[in-house]
Amino acid sequence: MKDFDSNRIYQTLGDEFKNIYIVDCEDQQIHTFKETLKLPGFSSCTSYNDAMNQYIDDRVYEKNRDMLRMALSFNSLFSRLEKTERFNIHYQSKNDSEVHFMYSHFGRVMEDGRLSQIIIGFANEDLDIRRNNIDMFNNALPSNVVKRKVLIVEDNERLNRYIGDLLI
């Protein structure tokens, strides 16, 4: 496996993903690029299909499993990425009794006119993407712009201060 080109990977995916994996198209093995939270099945030098099937069984909401298995088999993924640079898949994930909306981004690395690596990024739409968008918005405000004010209506003084501290 060749070294990963970090700039190329972040250019393809963006930086909002907590977990990023690379699949070597020659041997179909997964390699960890960035891993904040351990995903079931995904570990370095595991076959892509085995890892994805374990992830789907363990984390994907039951009604989305069959669709994801067909769409994300290695052959389907490879065929799709031969035709397009990148695509996204949205699905529901389960974690104990909670259901989360997840977002996975798939991109490609081409070498000598052939698909050599597949880049996969996983993120929780409810938490990771929206938090990143809020951070970008907050950081995009020029320093001379007056920030908006929020009125907190809460008769419990301690709770009122706590909410205020969270918003600062």
Number of C-alpha atoms within 10 A of each C-alpha: 13 7 5 12 10 10 10 12 22 15 10 19 22 12 13 18 23 16 19 23 21 26 24 21 19 10 11 17 20 27 21 15 16 13 16 9 9 10 16 15 20 22 17 16 15 16 19 25 18 15 20 22 20 16 16 21 15 16 19 23 18 13 11 14 19 12 10 17 16 12 14 20 15 19 12 12 16 17 11 16 20 14 8 10 14 18 14 11 13 15 18 18 22 15 11 7 5 8 13 17 16 20 20 19 19 23 20 26 21 13 9 6 8 11 18 17 24 23 22 24 26 22 19 20 19 12 12 16 18 13 13 14 12 11 11 11 10 11 10 9 11 9 8 6 7 8 10 5 7 8 6 11 9 11 8 9 10 10 12 13 13 11 14 13 9 7 9 5
